[in-house]
Amino acid sequence: MQAVMSAEEMTDWLESVFPQVKSDFVVESIDGVNTVMRMKVAERHLRPGGTVSGPSMFALADVSAYVATMARIGKEALTVTTGCSLDFMRKPEAGKDLIAHATLLKLGRTLSVTSILLYSEGNDAPVARANMTYAIPPRT
């Protein structure tokens, strides 16, 4: 399955529809099934104990599923999260970016399902895994 947007086009579009988080995420690659994204971890993403907060990890998983879906259907800003399951497995390494590997498992007319593994940069063991479901607005 081919992506309908390049990583650069996706980055530009994300910055236009979500300017409030444009400095947080980088689309590293998209191919229509697999998406790799980076969260540039900053002080605002940390919780006490010097680890990345759960809400920040959720944000990376969520935007990765959104990008994986957009890579196939094109610019549909009103596509929204309808379900999420997130398992925290290990403490992310302090001072390292988080990398998301998202796989679009199913794309239907009204829903997409994506599986995401989150890693601390340079580490082979995932720190979290998520399954995200998105509702796709009806095409008019």
Backbone bond lengths (Angstrom), bond angles and torsions (degrees), N, CA, C in turn:
res aa  C-N    CA-C-N  psi(-1)  N-CA   C-N-CA  omega(-1)  CA-C   N-CA-C  phi
1 M - - - 1.443 - - 1.530 108.98 -
2 Q 1.295 116.55 132.35 1.459 122.17 -177.94 1.531 111.49 -91.16
3 A 1.319 115.29 144.77 1.464 120.74 171.81 1.525 108.54 -76.84
4 V 1.329 116.55 143.85 1.466 120.40 179.34 1.528 111.49 -92.04
5 M 1.345 116.16 -5.07 1.464 121.57 178.30 1.524 108.82 -138.31
6 S 1.320 116.99 145.71 1.461 121.16 174.83 1.529 109.36 -79.87
7 A 1.323 117.01 167.57 1.461 120.97 177.54 1.527 110.33 -59.55
8 E 1.308 117.37 -38.83 1.462 121.11 179.93 1.536 110.92 -67.22
9 E 1.324 116.93 -44.15 1.469 120.53 178.04 1.526 110.64 -62.86
10 M 1.329 116.53 -40.28 1.461 120.83 179.35 1.521 110.49 -64.56
11 T 1.321 117.48 -43.36 1.460 121.47 178.83 1.523 110.37 -59.97
12 D 1.324 117.07 -46.26 1.469 120.79 179.20 1.522 110.96 -60.97
13 W 1.339 116.43 -42.52 1.459 119.82 -178.91 1.529 111.44 -67.41
14 L 1.347 117.08 -43.11 1.465 120.22 177.81 1.522 110.78 -58.73
15 E 1.321 116.22 -41.57 1.465 119.77 179.79 1.526 111.72 -64.51
16 S 1.329 116.65 -29.66 1.467 118.84 179.92 1.532 112.15 -79.54
17 V 1.336 118.83 -34.79 1.470 120.48 -177.87 1.527 113.10 -93.58
18 F 1.333 117.92 -22.49 1.466 122.22 178.28 1.528 110.23 -130.73
19 P 1.344 118.23 61.37 1.466 119.98 -176.18 1.525 113.30 -62.25
20 Q 1.333 117.01 -22.56 1.462 120.89 -177.92 1.529 113.08 -67.11
21 V 1.322 118.50 -18.94 1.470 120.76 -179.38 1.530 112.45 -122.97
22 K 1.325 117.28 17.72 1.462 119.29 -173.38 1.522 113.31 -62.92
23 S 1.325 118.23 -25.33 1.464 118.96 179.35 1.527 112.99 -86.44
24 D 1.334 117.67 -3.83 1.465 120.69 -175.70 1.526 114.56 -89.27
25 F 1.340 117.54 -35.29 1.462 120.82 -168.40 1.520 112.93 -121.73
26 V 1.338 115.07 145.14 1.461 122.39 175.97 1.522 107.44 -127.68
27 V 1.329 116.31 128.31 1.459 121.17 173.28 1.525 106.25 -83.87
28 E 1.324 116.91 110.26 1.466 120.15 -177.41 1.520 111.57 -85.42
29 S 1.336 116.55 -41.10 1.468 119.15 177.24 1.529 109.73 -160.27
30 I 1.328 114.95 148.97 1.462 122.38 173.25 1.522 107.28 -144.75
31 D 1.326 115.95 140.86 1.471 119.39 178.37 1.522 113.33 -133.07
32 G 1.314 117.42 4.82 1.458 120.83 -178.85 1.521 113.40 102.89
33 V 1.334 117.31 -18.29 1.467 122.43 174.17 1.528 109.33 -126.04
34 N 1.320 116.00 -48.13 1.466 121.61 -177.19 1.526 110.66 -107.57
35 T 1.320 113.93 138.80 1.458 121.72 178.73 1.518 107.95 -130.59
36 V 1.329 116.48 136.63 1.456 121.23 173.36 1.521 106.99 -120.54
37 M 1.346 114.86 126.85 1.462 120.94 -179.87 1.516 109.78 -130.78
38 R 1.317 114.62 156.16 1.460 122.09 179.47 1.523 109.11 -123.27
39 M 1.325 114.63 137.71 1.463 120.35 168.06 1.520 106.17 -104.20
40 K 1.327 115.64 121.47 1.457 120.97 176.42 1.529 107.13 -79.82
41 V 1.323 115.23 96.09 1.461 120.87 -173.34 1.526 109.90 -67.86
42 A 1.330 114.41 127.27 1.464 122.70 178.54 1.528 108.48 -125.74
43 E 1.301 116.12 174.28 1.467 121.82 -179.22 1.527 111.92 -52.91
44 R 1.334 118.00 -37.41 1.468 120.91 -177.07 1.527 113.13 -67.87
45 H 1.343 117.65 -13.38 1.463 121.70 179.67 1.533 112.76 -92.07
46 L 1.316 117.04 -3.20 1.466 120.54 -173.57 1.521 111.57 -95.06
47 R 1.329 114.16 155.09 1.457 121.95 174.77 1.522 107.79 -117.89
48 P 1.326 118.63 170.63 1.463 119.53 177.12 1.532 110.48 -54.01
49 G 1.298 115.57 139.27 1.462 120.56 -176.59 1.523 111.11 100.28
50 G 1.346 117.00 -4.49 1.456 120.82 174.58 1.512 115.44 75.57
51 T 1.318 117.43 24.47 1.460 119.89 178.24 1.531 109.44 -113.59
52 V 1.306 116.17 162.99 1.460 121.24 178.51 1.528 108.89 -68.73
53 S 1.312 116.58 134.64 1.466 121.08 -177.12 1.524 111.72 -72.11
54 G 1.317 115.58 155.28 1.459 121.89 176.13 1.520 112.74 -58.75
55 P 1.349 118.68 -45.43 1.463 118.90 178.10 1.534 112.74 -59.96
56 S 1.319 117.74 -33.87 1.468 120.03 177.62 1.525 110.84 -69.00
57 M 1.337 116.65 -40.32 1.471 119.47 177.49 1.527 110.26 -65.82
58 F 1.350 116.74 -39.42 1.463 119.99 175.66 1.526 110.18 -59.47
59 A 1.332 116.75 -44.14 1.466 120.41 -179.04 1.527 111.01 -58.90
60 L 1.325 117.87 -43.37 1.467 120.21 179.33 1.524 110.79 -65.15
61 A 1.322 117.97 -43.61 1.466 120.42 178.02 1.523 110.54 -62.01
62 D 1.320 116.41 -43.36 1.457 121.57 -177.44 1.529 111.76 -64.59
63 V 1.316 117.02 -48.67 1.465 119.12 -178.92 1.534 110.38 -67.50
64 S 1.319 118.11 -30.84 1.471 120.99 177.62 1.527 111.10 -66.46
65 A 1.325 116.97 -41.03 1.468 120.62 176.77 1.523 110.56 -67.24
66 Y 1.316 116.97 -39.35 1.465 121.82 177.30 1.524 109.98 -60.65
67 V 1.333 117.04 -47.77 1.467 121.45 179.87 1.528 110.80 -64.14
68 A 1.329 117.56 -41.97 1.469 120.26 178.66 1.524 110.71 -59.72
69 T 1.324 116.52 -39.52 1.464 120.85 178.59 1.531 110.86 -70.11
70 M 1.331 116.97 -47.97 1.471 121.15 179.20 1.527 111.86 -60.37
71 A 1.327 116.54 -32.42 1.470 120.10 -179.71 1.521 111.35 -60.02
72 R 1.326 116.93 -25.33 1.464 121.14 -179.25 1.517 113.79 -100.89
73 I 1.338 117.82 -35.17 1.469 118.98 -174.48 1.517 113.16 -101.37
74 G 1.326 117.93 -12.00 1.457 120.65 -177.26 1.515 111.22 88.97
75 K 1.307 115.69 -170.90 1.465 123.38 -173.13 1.525 111.80 -72.11
76 E 1.321 115.38 99.92 1.473 123.17 176.62 1.518 107.11 -129.72
77 A 1.325 116.67 81.18 1.462 121.80 -173.00 1.522 113.21 -56.27
78 L 1.324 118.62 -28.95 1.464 121.08 -176.05 1.522 114.28 -89.21
79 T 1.321 117.37 12.80 1.461 120.83 170.09 1.527 106.65 -69.25
80 V 1.341 117.79 129.78 1.462 120.69 -171.80 1.530 111.99 -131.56
81 T 1.322 114.44 155.44 1.460 121.87 176.44 1.523 109.47 -69.58
82 T 1.351 116.25 130.49 1.464 119.36 175.73 1.525 112.00 -117.63
83 G 1.323 117.05 -14.82 1.449 119.50 178.92 1.512 110.90 -159.03
84 C 1.343 114.40 146.61 1.459 119.54 178.07 1.518 109.57 -150.90
85 S 1.318 114.74 139.17 1.450 122.27 168.81 1.518 105.68 -127.91
86 L 1.324 117.37 125.74 1.463 121.68 -176.11 1.516 109.06 -131.15
87 D 1.319 116.18 124.12 1.463 122.50 177.78 1.517 109.11 -112.64
88 F 1.327 116.44 123.99 1.459 121.67 175.58 1.522 107.18 -90.47
89 M 1.325 117.29 125.23 1.472 120.40 -172.61 1.518 113.74 -112.99
90 R 1.337 117.68 -34.17 1.455 122.11 -178.88 1.525 108.45 -146.02
91 K 1.325 115.21 159.07 1.457 120.33 175.56 1.533 108.66 -75.16
92 P 1.343 117.52 124.35 1.467 119.07 176.06 1.529 110.51 -61.73
93 E 1.312 116.16 147.89 1.458 120.36 -179.97 1.521 110.61 -72.40
94 A 1.318 116.10 131.80 1.463 121.39 179.78 1.523 110.06 -62.62
95 G 1.318 115.74 140.58 1.453 120.77 175.89 1.514 115.54 77.29
96 K 1.331 118.03 7.22 1.460 121.03 179.69 1.519 110.03 -114.94
97 D 1.331 116.12 143.27 1.463 120.49 174.07 1.519 109.77 -64.91
98 L 1.328 116.21 157.22 1.461 121.40 172.75 1.520 108.60 -100.27
99 I 1.327 115.32 139.24 1.460 122.49 179.29 1.520 107.98 -116.97
100 A 1.332 116.35 131.48 1.472 122.33 177.96 1.514 109.22 -109.36
101 H 1.321 115.43 131.94 1.463 122.90 172.11 1.524 106.39 -112.80
102 A 1.325 115.74 106.82 1.463 121.45 -176.33 1.522 109.96 -108.15
103 T 1.326 115.72 137.67 1.465 122.15 176.69 1.516 108.61 -123.54
104 L 1.325 115.58 121.27 1.461 120.86 176.55 1.527 107.45 -75.14
105 L 1.321 116.12 111.77 1.470 121.20 -175.77 1.521 112.54 -85.48
106 K 1.342 116.11 -37.02 1.459 120.29 -178.07 1.517 109.12 -150.63
107 L 1.311 114.72 136.24 1.455 120.66 173.92 1.518 107.62 -128.56
108 G 1.329 115.58 113.54 1.455 121.01 176.76 1.514 110.13 -110.65
109 R 1.326 116.51 -170.20 1.465 120.58 179.12 1.519 111.89 -68.64
110 T 1.349 116.70 -35.28 1.460 119.87 -173.70 1.528 114.78 -119.78
111 L 1.335 118.24 -11.86 1.465 121.50 -178.30 1.517 111.28 -139.04
112 S 1.337 115.22 148.77 1.461 120.69 168.24 1.522 107.56 -127.02
113 V 1.326 116.14 149.88 1.464 122.34 179.11 1.526 107.47 -127.72
114 T 1.335 115.49 127.99 1.458 121.25 -176.55 1.523 109.63 -130.58
115 S 1.327 115.96 139.34 1.455 123.21 174.27 1.530 108.00 -106.57
116 I 1.332 116.36 134.00 1.457 120.83 -175.98 1.521 110.08 -130.69
117 L 1.334 116.11 133.39 1.461 122.03 169.93 1.517 107.70 -111.87
118 L 1.348 116.44 133.58 1.458 122.28 178.91 1.526 109.53 -108.54
119 Y 1.324 115.59 136.53 1.463 122.37 -178.23 1.521 110.40 -130.15
120 S 1.344 116.84 147.70 1.458 120.00 164.31 1.514 106.26 -75.16
121 E 1.319 116.72 137.18 1.456 121.10 -178.11 1.530 110.47 -51.74
122 G 1.334 115.36 130.25 1.456 121.50 177.81 1.515 115.15 84.27
123 N 1.331 118.33 0.57 1.464 121.66 -179.04 1.522 109.11 -112.41
124 D 1.331 117.35 135.14 1.463 122.01 -178.42 1.528 114.23 -83.51
125 A 1.331 117.87 -14.69 1.467 120.88 -178.53 1.526 109.39 -93.86
126 P 1.329 117.92 126.94 1.471 119.17 -179.80 1.526 111.95 -66.00
127 V 1.340 115.18 146.53 1.461 120.85 176.32 1.521 111.08 -93.52
128 A 1.335 116.64 -22.30 1.470 120.81 179.21 1.525 109.08 -160.16
129 R 1.333 114.08 160.33 1.464 119.58 172.69 1.514 107.50 -136.93
130 A 1.334 113.93 147.82 1.462 119.08 -178.79 1.512 109.58 -140.09
131 N 1.308 115.28 151.48 1.462 123.16 168.27 1.519 105.82 -122.71
132 M 1.321 115.70 125.88 1.457 121.39 -176.39 1.525 109.77 -122.51
133 T 1.326 115.80 137.95 1.458 121.51 173.66 1.523 107.69 -116.80
134 Y 1.318 114.82 134.25 1.473 122.05 179.53 1.507 109.78 -118.42
135 A 1.335 115.74 140.98 1.464 122.50 172.20 1.523 107.65 -93.36
136 I 1.332 115.77 131.07 1.449 122.70 -179.96 1.518 107.61 -103.28
137 P 1.351 117.87 127.82 1.456 118.68 -178.79 1.531 111.25 -65.58
138 P 1.335 116.98 151.68 1.465 119.87 178.65 1.531 110.50 -60.11
139 R 1.296 115.65 141.67 1.470 120.26 176.74 1.511 108.35 -80.01
140 T 1.321 115.99 135.81 1.461 119.98 -179.75 1.505 111.01 -111.52
